[in-house]
């Protein structure tokens, strides 16, 4: 599996999850709606003849989503799968960063409200500013959907463009206390606190390298050119 395909969530987690993503039905998210959710997932994962379709995955380590799982169970499985995706992203990007970079591995997955099969995973964190009792950090994420970032809504700055699978990698500048608890968006950095957002892996690498090293993209290109000439 090549690098680009390794991070493609839809390809890795099977056609049946894609069918779920393509459905325009609303999704139950509370435990009280478990029976309704079970019926919906059962319908999405069956052929027209009523036979359960096989769940195709690219590795046995991924947790499967079955036809009879309630929404809460789908969310739990998605969290585990996104954690795998975040670890893979860290393994792909970190060895390619410049010597002396400041990104540390930091894995934390989360689910989008109301859509238990869509979510994000933070896989890197970079300290950009240090204060007496608070810090500026850039957090790097991978999402299994395409979305918009609007930091004017600090508590819900990320919104999916739809319910379909896609992929994007993005970075957000935050202010945190000395225990790492977020205090708000650091709008003094990036574009109103957004470090970058891209669906291109090469662009993501340059952006992460720039934030983690303090070098501009131009300086990174010059270094790469010097290495190639050498």
C-alpha positions as CSV (number, residue, x, y, z in Angstrom):
1,X,0.0,0.0,0.0
2,X,1.6,3.3,-1.0
3,X,1.7,6.4,1.2
4,X,-1.2,8.2,-0.4
5,X,-3.5,5.2,-0.2
6,X,-2.5,4.4,3.3
7,X,-4.3,7.6,4.6
8,X,-7.4,7.2,2.4
9,X,-10.0,6.3,5.0
10,X,-12.7,5.3,2.6
11,X,-10.4,2.9,0.7
12,X,-9.1,1.4,3.9
13,X,-12.4,0.9,5.8
14,X,-14.4,-0.7,3.0
15,X,-17.2,-0.1,0.6
16,X,-19.9,-0.7,3.2
17,X,-18.8,2.2,5.3
18,X,-18.8,4.4,2.2
19,X,-22.4,3.4,1.7
20,X,-23.2,4.5,5.2
21,X,-21.5,7.9,4.5
22,X,-23.4,8.3,1.2
23,X,-26.7,7.9,3.0
24,X,-28.6,11.2,3.5
25,X,-30.6,9.9,6.4
26,X,-30.1,11.5,9.8
27,X,-28.1,9.4,12.3
28,X,-29.2,8.6,15.9
29,X,-26.6,9.5,18.4
30,X,-28.1,8.9,21.8
31,X,-28.4,5.5,23.6
32,X,-32.2,5.9,23.7
33,X,-32.2,5.8,19.9
34,X,-30.2,2.5,19.7
35,X,-33.0,0.4,18.3
36,X,-33.7,3.0,15.5
37,X,-30.0,3.3,14.7
38,X,-29.7,-0.5,14.6
39,X,-32.5,-0.7,12.0
40,X,-30.9,2.0,9.9
41,X,-27.4,0.5,9.9
42,X,-28.9,-2.9,9.1
43,X,-30.6,-1.5,6.0
44,X,-27.4,0.3,4.9
45,X,-25.3,-2.8,5.2
46,X,-27.6,-5.2,3.3
47,X,-28.0,-6.0,-0.4
48,X,-31.4,-5.7,-2.0
49,X,-32.0,-9.5,-1.4
50,X,-31.5,-9.0,2.4
51,X,-28.1,-10.7,2.6
52,X,-25.5,-9.1,4.7
53,X,-22.6,-7.9,2.6
54,X,-19.0,-8.6,3.7
55,X,-17.1,-5.8,5.4
56,X,-14.0,-5.2,3.4
57,X,-11.0,-3.9,5.3
58,X,-7.4,-3.5,4.5
59,X,-6.1,-5.0,7.7
60,X,-7.2,-7.2,10.6
61,X,-6.3,-4.5,13.1
62,X,-9.2,-2.3,12.0
63,X,-12.4,-2.6,14.0
64,X,-15.3,-3.5,11.8
65,X,-18.6,-1.8,11.6
66,X,-21.4,-4.5,11.4
67,X,-25.0,-4.2,10.3
68,X,-26.5,-4.3,13.8
69,X,-24.3,-1.8,15.6
70,X,-26.0,1.1,17.4
71,X,-24.8,4.6,16.8
72,X,-22.8,4.6,20.0
73,X,-21.0,1.5,18.9
74,X,-20.3,2.9,15.4
75,X,-18.8,6.0,17.1
76,X,-16.6,3.9,19.3
77,X,-15.4,1.9,16.3
78,X,-14.7,5.1,14.4
79,X,-12.7,6.5,17.3
80,X,-10.5,3.4,17.2
81,X,-10.1,3.5,13.4
82,X,-9.3,7.2,13.4
83,X,-6.6,6.6,16.1
84,X,-5.0,4.0,13.7
85,X,-5.2,6.6,10.9
86,X,-3.6,9.3,13.2
87,X,-0.8,6.9,14.1
88,X,-0.2,6.2,10.4
89,X,-0.1,9.9,9.6
90,X,2.4,10.5,12.3
91,X,4.6,7.6,11.0
92,X,4.4,9.0,7.5
93,X,5.1,12.7,8.2
94,X,7.5,12.7,11.2
95,X,10.5,11.0,9.6
96,X,10.3,13.4,6.6
97,X,10.5,16.6,8.8
98,X,13.7,18.7,9.0
99,X,16.3,17.8,11.5
100,X,15.6,19.7,14.8
101,X,11.8,20.0,14.1
102,X,9.7,20.5,17.2
103,X,6.6,18.4,16.5
104,X,5.8,15.8,19.1
105,X,3.5,12.9,18.5
106,X,0.1,13.5,20.2
107,X,-2.8,11.2,19.3
108,X,-6.4,12.0,20.1
109,X,-9.4,11.1,18.0
110,X,-12.9,12.6,18.1
111,X,-16.2,12.2,16.4
112,X,-18.3,14.9,14.7
113,X,-21.5,15.6,16.6
114,X,-24.5,13.7,15.0
115,X,-22.3,11.8,12.5
116,X,-20.7,8.8,14.2
117,X,-18.7,7.7,11.2
118,X,-16.9,11.0,10.6
119,X,-14.2,12.4,12.8
120,X,-10.7,13.7,13.2
121,X,-7.5,12.6,14.9
122,X,-4.8,14.9,16.2
123,X,-1.5,13.4,15.5
124,X,1.0,16.2,16.2
125,X,1.6,19.2,18.4
126,X,4.1,22.0,18.2
127,X,4.9,24.5,21.0
128,X,5.1,27.9,19.2
129,X,5.0,30.4,22.2
130,X,5.9,30.0,25.9
131,X,4.5,32.1,28.7
132,X,4.5,32.0,32.5
133,X,1.2,30.0,32.8
134,X,0.1,29.4,29.2
135,X,1.5,28.3,25.9
136,X,0.8,28.7,22.2
137,X,0.6,25.4,20.3
138,X,-0.1,24.3,16.8
139,X,-2.1,21.1,16.7
140,X,-2.0,19.0,13.5
141,X,-5.0,16.9,12.5
142,X,-6.2,14.4,9.9
143,X,-10.0,14.2,9.1
144,X,-11.8,11.5,7.2
145,X,-14.0,14.2,5.5
146,X,-13.6,17.5,3.8
147,X,-14.7,20.5,5.8
148,X,-14.5,24.2,6.5
149,X,-12.6,25.9,9.3
150,X,-14.1,29.1,10.9
151,X,-12.3,30.2,14.1
152,X,-15.0,32.7,14.8
153,X,-16.8,29.8,16.3
154,X,-14.1,28.8,18.8
155,X,-16.0,25.7,20.2
156,X,-17.1,24.4,16.9
157,X,-14.7,25.8,14.3
158,X,-14.7,22.7,12.1
159,X,-17.8,21.7,10.0
160,X,-18.0,18.9,7.4
161,X,-19.1,20.0,3.9
162,X,-21.3,16.9,3.7
163,X,-21.7,13.4,5.0
164,X,-19.4,11.7,2.5
165,X,-15.9,10.4,3.2
166,X,-13.0,12.5,2.0
167,X,-9.7,13.5,3.6
168,X,-8.0,16.6,4.7
169,X,-5.0,17.5,6.9
170,X,-5.0,20.8,8.8
171,X,-3.4,22.7,11.6
172,X,-4.9,25.1,14.2
173,X,-3.1,27.5,16.6
174,X,-4.4,27.3,20.1
175,X,-3.6,28.8,23.5
176,X,-3.4,26.2,26.3
177,X,-2.7,26.3,30.0
178,X,0.3,24.7,31.6
179,X,-1.7,21.4,31.9
180,X,-2.5,21.4,28.2
181,X,-6.2,22.5,28.5
182,X,-7.3,24.6,25.6
183,X,-8.0,28.3,26.5
184,X,-9.0,29.5,23.0
185,X,-7.8,30.1,19.4
186,X,-4.5,31.9,19.0
187,X,-5.6,34.3,16.2
188,X,-2.3,36.1,16.3
189,X,-0.8,33.2,14.3
190,X,-1.7,31.8,10.9
191,X,-4.9,33.0,9.2
192,X,-7.1,33.9,12.2
193,X,-5.6,30.9,14.0
194,X,-5.7,28.4,11.1
195,X,-2.2,27.2,10.3
196,X,-3.2,25.5,7.1
197,X,-5.7,23.2,5.5
198,X,-5.0,20.9,2.5
199,X,-6.0,17.6,0.8
200,X,-2.5,17.3,-0.8
201,X,0.0,15.2,1.2
202,X,3.1,17.0,-0.2
203,X,1.6,20.4,0.7
204,X,0.7,19.1,4.1
205,X,4.3,18.0,4.6
206,X,5.7,21.4,3.7
207,X,3.2,23.1,6.0
208,X,3.9,20.9,8.9
209,X,7.7,21.2,8.3
210,X,7.3,25.0,8.2
211,X,5.3,25.2,11.5
212,X,7.5,22.7,13.3
213,X,10.9,24.2,12.2
214,X,10.2,27.9,11.9
215,X,11.5,27.8,8.3
216,X,9.4,29.3,5.4
217,X,8.3,27.2,2.5
218,X,10.8,29.0,0.4
219,X,13.6,28.1,2.7
220,X,12.5,24.5,2.8
221,X,12.4,24.4,-1.0
222,X,16.0,25.8,-1.1
223,X,17.2,23.2,1.4
224,X,15.6,20.4,-0.7
225,X,17.2,21.8,-3.8
226,X,20.6,21.9,-2.2
227,X,20.2,18.3,-1.0
228,X,19.3,17.2,-4.5
229,X,22.2,19.0,-6.1
230,X,24.6,17.5,-3.5
